[in-house]
Amino acid sequence: MRTLFPAIILIGFFACLSACDRQSQPAGKAPVAKTDESAINDPEMAKKLAEAKAAYAKLTPAEKAKLAARWEKERTTLPISLTEARSIKIRPVGAAETTLGARAPVGTPTVVAAWASWCIPCKLEARELARLRQQYGRDKLNIVYLNIGTPDEERAKGLGFLRDAGAQQLGLTMLDQADYMKLTRVDQVSVPRVLVFDRTGKPISVISGAVTGKRDMRLANAINTVVS
């Protein structure tokens, strides 16, 4: 996990913070991220954001272009279907191991979101998903929140992360990184990433980068499509 961290944190930096805050970029240029006030007010997130900016500044133009291409692939690649993913094992902390199919049965629209406690924008995403959990009953929308970090570290820090985000109701559930890459069809472990499936289990949208404390229309529009 640690060998992947620099690339992950840079991709997370690209993702910060909202599609609403991004401006279109010329082809081949790395996207420019804007900061969010709620991130700056969180000392840990602000520190990680500063580290990501410093790391990005040291990259060569070729490295920046490569990272931009990697980000574009992550942004556009749809996951496998929930039918194909039904046997993937997930591990709720404090409960028995189960499967993605059991947690997100076909027949109800589903949001699957991946996170880790060290992720720069994941706390913002957690707040928005907690709001959605309150807005939609479980008969209207499945929300599966999956932690893909190092298990021992995330068991120690994950519950505190959820508490700080006001998102305890999402629960701490672990997903192996190999299964994450199988699910997402992306050969890179990066978060946050939100997958939206219709009631048949077909993937209809992928959102790479954080949703924001304000309303993120990418996620809102995708959910409106599947629950209507």
C-alpha distance (Angstrom), angle and dihedral (degrees) to the residues before:
residue distance angle dihedral
M1 . . .
R2 3.79 . .
T3 3.83 93.6 .
L4 3.80 88.2 58.7
F5 3.78 95.4 48.0
P6 3.85 100.5 91.3
A7 3.80 93.0 52.7
I8 3.79 92.0 43.1
I9 3.79 93.6 50.7
L10 3.80 91.5 49.0
I11 3.79 92.2 50.0
G12 3.79 87.3 48.0
F13 3.79 88.2 52.1
F14 3.79 89.0 53.8
A15 3.78 88.2 50.0
C16 3.80 95.1 54.0
L17 2.75 119.1 145.2
S18 3.80 131.4 -27.7
A19 3.75 138.0 -16.7
C20 3.80 85.3 -130.1
D21 3.82 88.7 62.9
R22 3.81 95.9 47.0
Q23 3.78 121.3 96.7
S24 3.81 122.6 -154.1
Q25 3.79 113.8 -90.6
P26 3.82 129.9 -148.9
A27 3.80 114.2 -101.2
G28 3.78 112.5 -80.9
K29 3.79 94.3 17.5
A30 3.77 122.0 120.1
P31 3.81 112.5 -113.3
V32 3.78 115.6 -104.1
A33 3.78 114.3 -130.6
K34 3.76 124.5 -147.7
T35 3.75 121.2 -149.7
D36 3.79 124.3 -118.4
E37 3.79 124.2 -135.0
S38 3.80 92.8 -128.5
A39 3.81 89.9 55.5
I40 3.79 93.0 49.8
N41 3.81 90.4 49.6
D42 3.81 89.8 56.0
P43 3.84 104.7 76.8
E44 3.81 95.2 -155.8
M45 3.80 93.5 48.6
A46 3.80 91.6 44.4
K47 3.82 90.2 52.6
K48 3.80 92.7 50.4
L49 3.78 91.2 46.8
A50 3.81 90.1 52.3
E51 3.83 89.9 49.6
A52 3.81 90.5 50.7
K53 3.80 92.0 49.8
A54 3.81 91.0 49.4
A55 3.81 91.7 48.7
Y56 3.80 91.6 48.3
A57 3.80 91.8 50.2
K58 3.82 89.8 58.4
L59 3.81 94.3 55.5
T60 3.78 120.9 104.6
P61 3.83 119.2 -120.3
A62 3.81 89.1 -103.8
E63 3.80 91.5 51.9
K64 3.80 90.8 48.6
A65 3.80 90.8 51.1
K66 3.81 90.7 49.1
L67 3.78 91.2 50.2
A68 3.81 90.8 48.3
A69 3.82 90.3 52.9
R70 3.78 90.1 48.7
W71 3.79 90.7 51.0
E72 3.82 91.5 49.9
K73 3.81 91.2 53.3
E74 3.79 91.2 49.7
R75 3.79 91.1 48.0
T76 3.80 95.3 54.7
T77 3.82 107.6 33.3
L78 3.82 113.9 105.2
P79 3.83 119.4 -145.8
I80 3.78 128.2 -119.3
S81 3.81 116.3 -84.6
L82 3.79 122.4 -87.9
T83 3.81 88.1 -114.6
E84 3.80 89.1 59.4
A85 3.81 91.1 42.7
R86 3.81 97.8 45.8
S87 3.83 94.9 105.4
I88 3.83 95.6 50.2
K89 3.80 107.9 121.3
I90 3.79 121.7 -126.5
R91 3.80 127.1 -174.9
P92 3.81 119.1 -145.7
V93 3.80 110.0 -158.4
G94 3.80 108.5 -113.5
A95 3.80 94.2 14.2
A96 3.79 139.0 76.2
E97 3.79 121.9 -78.1
T98 3.78 112.3 -94.8
T99 3.80 139.3 168.2
L100 3.76 134.6 -98.2
G101 3.80 88.1 -118.4
A102 3.80 91.4 57.7
R103 3.80 93.0 47.5
A104 3.82 94.6 43.3
P105 3.82 108.8 29.1
V106 3.78 118.4 -169.8
G107 3.80 110.3 -104.2
T108 3.81 96.7 61.4
P109 3.83 125.2 69.8
T110 3.79 110.7 -106.3
V111 3.79 139.8 -153.6
V112 3.81 116.6 -162.6
A113 3.80 114.5 -170.8
A114 3.81 127.9 -175.9
W115 3.80 125.1 -152.6
A116 3.80 147.5 153.4
S117 3.79 131.5 -155.7
W118 3.83 92.9 -116.1
C119 3.83 93.3 53.7
I120 3.82 113.9 118.2
P121 3.84 99.5 -140.7
C122 3.82 101.0 23.8
K123 3.81 93.4 96.5
L124 3.80 90.0 61.1
E125 3.78 89.9 48.7
A126 3.81 90.9 50.7
R127 3.80 91.4 54.5
E128 3.79 92.2 52.0
L129 3.81 93.1 46.6
A130 3.80 90.4 49.5
R131 3.80 88.2 53.7
L132 3.81 89.9 50.8
R133 3.80 90.2 49.3
Q134 3.80 88.3 57.6
Q135 3.80 93.1 45.1
Y136 3.81 97.9 49.8
G137 3.79 125.8 46.4
R138 3.79 119.1 -133.1
D139 3.78 89.7 -105.9
K140 3.82 88.8 60.2
L141 3.81 102.0 41.1
N142 3.78 136.9 12.6
I143 3.81 113.7 -145.1
V144 3.80 115.6 -168.5
Y145 3.81 114.5 -175.9
L146 3.80 111.3 -164.8
N147 3.80 127.1 -169.3
I148 3.82 113.1 -148.9
G149 3.81 98.3 -180.0
T150 3.80 129.5 110.5
P151 3.84 103.0 -59.1
D152 3.81 99.7 -133.6
E153 3.79 93.1 45.3
E154 3.79 94.1 45.3
R155 3.80 93.8 48.1
A156 3.80 86.7 55.8
K157 3.81 97.4 44.7
G158 3.80 106.3 20.9
L159 3.80 99.5 80.8
G160 3.79 91.1 49.6
F161 3.79 89.6 49.7
L162 3.81 91.0 53.0
R163 3.79 91.7 46.5
D164 3.80 92.2 51.1
A165 3.81 89.8 49.5
G166 3.81 92.4 48.2
A167 3.80 88.4 -121.2
Q168 3.82 104.4 116.1
Q169 3.81 89.8 129.6
L170 3.81 89.8 68.9
G171 3.82 90.2 65.7
L172 3.80 131.4 -149.0
T173 3.80 109.9 -83.3
M174 3.81 123.5 165.4
L175 3.82 127.4 -139.4
D176 3.81 123.5 -173.0
Q177 3.79 113.3 -116.7
A178 3.82 92.3 -125.7
D179 3.80 89.5 55.9
Y180 3.80 90.1 46.5
M181 3.80 90.3 57.2
K182 3.80 90.5 46.2
L183 3.80 90.9 51.4
T184 3.81 96.1 45.5
R185 3.84 97.6 36.8
V186 3.80 87.8 -136.0
D187 3.80 119.4 120.4
Q188 3.79 93.6 -143.4
V189 3.78 130.4 79.0
S190 3.79 103.7 -133.2
V191 3.77 133.3 146.1
P192 2.96 154.1 -118.3
R193 3.79 97.8 43.9
V194 3.81 125.9 155.6
L195 3.81 122.1 -163.1
V196 3.80 120.8 -164.7
F197 3.81 122.0 -160.1
D198 3.79 130.5 -175.3
R199 3.80 122.6 -127.2
T200 3.84 91.3 -85.5
G201 3.82 90.9 56.7
K202 3.80 94.0 -107.3
P203 3.83 114.0 144.1
I204 3.78 110.9 -119.2
S205 3.79 104.3 166.9
V206 3.79 143.5 15.2
I207 3.80 122.9 -162.0
S208 3.79 116.4 -164.4
G209 3.75 114.8 -171.3
A210 3.75 129.2 32.3
V211 3.71 129.1 -48.5
T212 3.76 107.3 -137.2
G213 3.76 137.3 -122.2
K214 3.78 84.9 -105.9
R215 3.80 119.8 62.9
D216 3.81 112.0 -67.7
M217 3.79 106.7 -150.4
R218 3.82 93.4 -159.0
L219 3.78 91.0 65.4
A220 3.80 95.1 34.3
N221 3.81 92.1 52.6
A222 3.80 93.3 46.5
I223 3.80 92.3 50.4
N224 3.80 92.8 45.9
T225 3.80 87.9 55.1
V226 3.80 94.8 54.1
V227 3.82 100.7 38.2
S228 3.81 98.1 44.4
